[in-house]
Amino acid sequence: MNDRIAPESVHLRPAEGGERRACRMLLQRGDRLGHLGELWIATTADPDSQILGALSLLTLSRTEAASAVLVSGRVVRHWRGRGIGSLLLDTAIAATRHLGGRALLSQVDPAADPDGVAFLAAKGFERTEFLTTFEVATSRVVESLAPLIDRLRQSDRIPSDARMVPLRHAPLVAAARLHADHLAGTTQGVSETLNDLLVRDDADDHAVLMIGDEVHGLLIGNTVDGVTVVDAEVLSPESRVSGGSSGWASIFMLAERLEWGLSRGSRITRFSCVSGNRPTRRLAARLGAQPIREEFVFSGTIDR
Ligand SMILES: CC(C)(COP(=O)(O)OP(=O)(O)OC[C@H]1O[C@@H](n2cnc3c(N)ncnc32)[C@H](O)[C@@H]1OP(=O)(O)O)[C@@H](O)C(=O)NCCC(=O)NCCS
C-alpha cells in the first residue's frame, strides 16, 4: 500500500499554456467540445514538477434545475491510492461552490475505469443515469429519416424558413450563446471553441439550424475515415419536444447533417444520449442503432 501524499507536496492550480494539452491528454478528452471549461493540473511541488493528475470542470446549463458542473478527473496510474483523487475532488467541490453550482456530475465508463466507480461511490455520489453511445449505418439513418421529414413537411410541422447553415455562414456568437444558455460553457468560451473549429479542414461538418434570422439549433460533429461522430446537439427550448414542438428540429438537423456526412463518405454514425432523453432513445430504437458503450452518470450535491 502506498503512503498518502502530504497535501503540501501537491501543487494544484489552473493549467496554463502547454499544460492544458497535457491535461486534455491525461483526461482523454479528444472531443471538440472537450476544450471548453476550466482545466486544473496537479504536480509535485518539488523542482521536478511531475504531473500527478488533472481535472476539468464544465458548467452545464440547466434551465429547470439548479446549475450543475460536469467534472472529470484522472490521477496518473502510478500515483493512485495516495489521496490525490480526493484533493482533486475537494478542488472541484470548492470551485463548483464558487461558481454557485449546486451539483457535481461525473461520467465514468465502468469497463475502462472501475476505480472511478469505486471512488465516486466511496465519496457519496449517486448513480443517476446512463450515457449510451449508439452506432448505426449512416445510409440507414438517411433512408429512414427521409420519409419522416417528408411527412413533417406535408403536415407543416417544419417552418418553411427553417434551414441548416454551415457554421461559417451562421451568426457565430448567437450559436455560442445558444450552446452556453442551453447546454454548457460560457458564450465567450464557446465562441472561441467554435472559431477554432472554423480553421479546420472539416469546418463545414458543423452546422446551425436557422429559422428566419434566428439561431435555433447547433450540431457539432464531423466525419473522419467514414465515421461520423455527433459530439453535441443543442436546440432552443421552443424547438424541443419539451417546449411543445413535435420534435421535428432534432430529426431535421440529424437528417440534413447525415446526408452531408454521406456525401463525405460516412459509413457509420455514432451518437450518445442519456437514459432520460426519451425522444433520442426512441429514435435510436427505431433506427436499429446498436449500443457500443455505456457510461454511468454520477451526481453529488454541494452544500452551500
Ligand atoms: C478515480 C481516481 C481519480 C481516484 O484517484 P486516487 O488518487 O486513487 O483516489 P484517493 O487515493 O484519493 O482515494 C480516495 C478514496 O476513494 C476510494 N477508492 C479509490 N480507488 C478505489 C478503488 N480502486 N477501489 C475501491 N475504492 C477506491 C477509497 O475509499 C479511497 O479512500 P482511502 O484512501 O481511505 O482508501 C483514479 O482512480 C483515476 O484517475 N481513475 C481513472 C479516471 C476516473 O475514473 N475518473 C472518474 C472520476 S471523475
The ligand as a Tripos MOL2 file, in Angstrom:
@<TRIPOS>MOLECULE
LIG
   48    50     1     0     0
SMALL
NO_CHARGES

@<TRIPOS>ATOM
      1 C1        -10.8490    7.7340   -9.5080 C.3       1 LIG1
      2 C2         -9.4290    8.2560   -9.2450 C.3       1 LIG1
      3 C3         -9.4080    9.7370   -9.6460 C.3       1 LIG1
      4 C4         -9.1190    8.1320   -7.7450 C.3       1 LIG1
      5 O1         -7.8480    8.7040   -7.5040 O.3       1 LIG1
      6 P1         -6.9480    8.2690   -6.2520 P.3       1 LIG1
      7 O2         -5.8440    9.2520   -6.1320 O.co2     1 LIG1
      8 O3         -6.5810    6.8510   -6.3730 O.co2     1 LIG1
      9 O4         -8.0240    8.4520   -5.0600 O.3       1 LIG1
     10 P2         -7.7360    8.5400   -3.4830 P.3       1 LIG1
     11 O5         -6.4110    7.9200   -3.1850 O.co2     1 LIG1
     12 O6         -7.9360    9.9520   -3.0450 O.co2     1 LIG1
     13 O7         -8.9110    7.6210   -2.9200 O.3       1 LIG1
     14 C5         -9.9510    8.1160   -2.1110 C.3       1 LIG1
     15 C6        -10.9290    7.0400   -1.7420 C.3       1 LIG1
     16 O8        -11.5950    6.5330   -2.9030 O.3       1 LIG1
     17 C7        -11.8410    5.1320   -2.7500 C.3       1 LIG1
     18 N1        -11.1640    4.4120   -3.8520 N.ar      1 LIG1
     19 C8        -10.2880    4.9250   -4.7470 C.ar      1 LIG1
     20 N2         -9.8990    3.9880   -5.6300 N.ar      1 LIG1
     21 C9        -10.5510    2.8550   -5.2730 C.ar      1 LIG1
     22 C10       -10.5810    1.5300   -5.7780 C.ar      1 LIG1
     23 N3         -9.8580    1.1770   -6.8370 N.pl3     1 LIG1
     24 N4        -11.3570    0.6160   -5.1610 N.ar      1 LIG1
     25 C11       -12.0900    0.9490   -4.0660 C.ar      1 LIG1
     26 N5        -12.0940    2.1940   -3.5370 N.ar      1 LIG1
     27 C12       -11.3510    3.1360   -4.1420 C.ar      1 LIG1
     28 C13       -11.3140    4.7460   -1.3940 C.3       1 LIG1
     29 O9        -12.3930    4.8210   -0.4900 O.3       1 LIG1
     30 C14       -10.3200    5.8350   -1.0990 C.3       1 LIG1
     31 O10       -10.2530    6.0710    0.2860 O.3       1 LIG1
     32 P3         -8.9730    5.5330    1.1210 P.3       1 LIG1
     33 O11        -7.8020    6.3310    0.6030 O.co2     1 LIG1
     34 O12        -9.3470    5.8700    2.5150 O.co2     1 LIG1
     35 O13        -8.8750    4.0970    0.8290 O.co2     1 LIG1
     36 C15        -8.3720    7.4300  -10.0310 C.3       1 LIG1
     37 O14        -8.5550    6.0660   -9.7540 O.3       1 LIG1
     38 C16        -8.4510    7.6230  -11.5190 C.2       1 LIG1
     39 O15        -7.8240    8.5460  -12.0480 O.2       1 LIG1
     40 N6         -9.2570    6.7830  -12.2280 N.am      1 LIG1
     41 C17        -9.4130    6.9050  -13.6700 C.3       1 LIG1
     42 C18       -10.2640    8.1130  -14.0220 C.3       1 LIG1
     43 C19       -11.6500    8.0360  -13.4130 C.2       1 LIG1
     44 O16       -12.2710    7.0010  -13.3180 O.2       1 LIG1
     45 N7        -12.1820    9.1980  -13.0060 N.am      1 LIG1
     46 C20       -13.5480    9.2230  -12.5280 C.3       1 LIG1
     47 C21       -13.8200   10.2100  -11.5240 C.3       1 LIG1
     48 S1        -14.0600   11.8270  -12.2140 S.3       1 LIG1
@<TRIPOS>BOND
     1     1     2 1
     2     2     3 1
     3     2     4 1
     4     2    36 1
     5     4     5 1
     6     5     6 1
     7     6     7 2
     8     6     8 1
     9     6     9 1
    10     9    10 1
    11    10    11 2
    12    10    12 1
    13    10    13 1
    14    13    14 1
    15    14    15 1
    16    15    16 1
    17    15    30 1
    18    16    17 1
    19    17    18 1
    20    17    28 1
    21    18    19 ar
    22    18    27 ar
    23    19    20 ar
    24    20    21 ar
    25    21    22 ar
    26    21    27 ar
    27    22    23 1
    28    22    24 ar
    29    24    25 ar
    30    25    26 ar
    31    26    27 ar
    32    28    29 1
    33    28    30 1
    34    30    31 1
    35    31    32 1
    36    32    33 2
    37    32    34 1
    38    32    35 1
    39    36    37 1
    40    36    38 1
    41    38    39 2
    42    38    40 1
    43    40    41 1
    44    41    42 1
    45    42    43 1
    46    43    44 2
    47    43    45 1
    48    45    46 1
    49    46    47 1
    50    47    48 1
@<TRIPOS>SUBSTRUCTURE
     1 LIG1         1 GROUP 0 **** ****
